[in-house]
Amino acid sequence: LAAKTIQRQGIEVLGLHFTSPFFGKTHKIPQWQQDYGLDIVAVDIGEDYVHMMMNKPRFGFGKVLNPCVNCKILMLQKAKELLAQYGASFLISGEVLGQRPMSQRRDAMNSIIRDGGVKEILVRPLCAKHLPATKPEEDGLIDREKLHDCKGRGRKGQLALAKEFGITKIPTPAGGCSLAEKESARRFWPVMTRHANPTALDFHFSNVGRQ
């Protein structure tokens, strides 16, 4: 929805699908491109993610092993590094103020743009009208009036937008990250606590077979 909002203003959008041992479904990219009319590339951040996990994420973990705030910081840092490669001038995300209890509180969202180093270049189109104007808006690259005011845990605003854009394949509101699943965490914890310097491959292996 965030991407389609920006596309509607005549701006070209490239989607980055980050992957690690804990999330990512690269096999679905062709179908997503067809369903949503977006160009999408896969970006493997597995080794950087494991390094972040093993070095005690500054903002801690959620209910299980999910370091949601540090996760978003890492992804935005990587996206920023790729701006020049793809000839892009700013970043967008699909975050909605107040939708997720750990990473989408106002204070957490402010920490994410600060520590991610993206305060000047990150636009959050779905909840932009609840946030200060960003540099791309101030510079006239984006029309702020055409951005949205979604807020809170409900998804009525997003579902209405999906209908407006003609999007019928709507993903579930949660899931996708195995770090938030207790059963998966039981597999990852021994790797984290008994391996001095694990790699992404070690965590991939921990997902395999019965244990």
Backbone hydrogen bonds, N-H to C=O, Kabsch-Sander energy under -0.5 kcal/mol:
donor,donor_aa,acceptor,acceptor_aa,energy
5,T,1,L,-2.1
6,I,2,A,-1.7
7,Q,3,A,-2.7
8,R,4,K,-2.0
9,Q,6,I,-1.3
10,G,7,Q,-2.4
11,I,6,I,-1.3
15,G,39,D,-3.4
17,H,15,G,-0.5
17,H,41,V,-3.1
18,F,16,L,-0.8
19,T,43,V,-2.4
20,S,23,F,-2.6
23,F,20,S,-0.5
28,K,25,K,-2.0
29,I,26,T,-1.4
32,W,28,K,-2.6
33,Q,29,I,-2.7
34,Q,30,P,-1.6
35,D,31,Q,-2.9
36,Y,32,W,-2.8
37,G,33,Q,-1.3
38,L,33,Q,-0.6
39,D,13,V,-0.7
41,V,15,G,-2.6
43,V,17,H,-2.3
45,I,19,T,-2.8
45,I,43,V,-0.6
49,Y,45,I,-2.6
50,V,46,G,-2.5
51,H,47,E,-2.2
52,M,48,D,-2.1
53,M,49,Y,-2.5
54,M,50,V,-2.6
55,N,51,H,-0.9
55,N,52,M,-0.5
56,K,53,M,-0.9
60,G,57,P,-1.9
62,G,66,N,-2.0
65,L,179,L,-2.4
68,C,66,N,-1.3
71,C,67,P,-2.6
72,K,68,C,-2.0
73,I,69,V,-2.1
74,L,70,N,-2.5
75,M,71,C,-2.3
76,L,72,K,-2.4
77,Q,73,I,-2.3
78,K,74,L,-2.3
79,A,75,M,-2.5
80,K,76,L,-2.5
81,E,77,Q,-1.8
82,L,78,K,-1.1
82,L,79,A,-0.6
83,L,80,K,-1.2
86,Y,82,L,-1.8
87,G,83,L,-0.6
87,G,84,A,-0.9
88,A,83,L,-2.7
91,L,121,I,-3.0
93,S,123,V,-1.7
98,G,104,Q,-3.8
99,Q,96,V,-2.2
104,Q,100,R,-1.4
109,M,105,R,-2.8
110,N,106,R,-2.1
111,S,107,D,-2.0
112,I,108,A,-2.3
113,I,109,M,-1.8
114,R,110,N,-1.9
115,D,111,S,-3.0
116,G,112,I,-1.9
117,G,113,I,-0.5
117,G,114,R,-0.8
118,V,113,I,-1.9
119,K,113,I,-0.8
121,I,118,V,-1.2
122,L,118,V,-1.8
123,V,91,L,-2.5
123,V,121,I,-0.5
127,C,124,R,-1.1
128,A,124,R,-0.6
129,K,148,H,-2.4
130,H,127,C,-2.1
131,L,128,A,-1.8
138,E,134,T,-2.6
139,D,135,K,-2.9
140,G,137,E,-1.2
141,L,136,P,-1.9
142,I,136,P,-1.4
144,R,142,I,-0.8
146,K,143,D,-1.7
147,L,144,R,-1.9
148,H,125,P,-2.7
150,C,126,L,-2.7
152,G,97,L,-3.1
159,L,155,R,-2.8
160,A,156,K,-2.3
161,L,157,G,-1.9
162,A,158,Q,-2.6
163,K,159,L,-2.0
164,E,160,A,-2.0
165,F,161,L,-2.5
166,G,162,A,-0.6
166,G,163,K,-0.7
167,I,162,A,-3.0
168,T,166,G,-0.6
170,I,168,T,-1.0
178,S,22,F,-2.6
178,S,176,G,-0.6
180,A,177,C,-1.5
181,E,178,S,-1.5
182,K,180,A,-0.5
185,A,181,E,-2.5
186,R,182,K,-1.8
187,R,183,E,-0.6
187,R,184,S,-1.3
188,F,184,S,-1.7
189,W,185,A,-2.7
191,V,187,R,-0.6
192,M,188,F,-2.1
193,T,189,W,-2.3
194,R,190,P,-2.2
195,H,191,V,-1.2
196,A,194,R,-0.5
203,F,199,T,-1.2
204,H,200,A,-2.1
205,F,201,L,-2.7
206,S,202,D,-1.5
207,N,203,F,-0.6
207,N,204,H,-1.2
208,V,205,F,-1.9
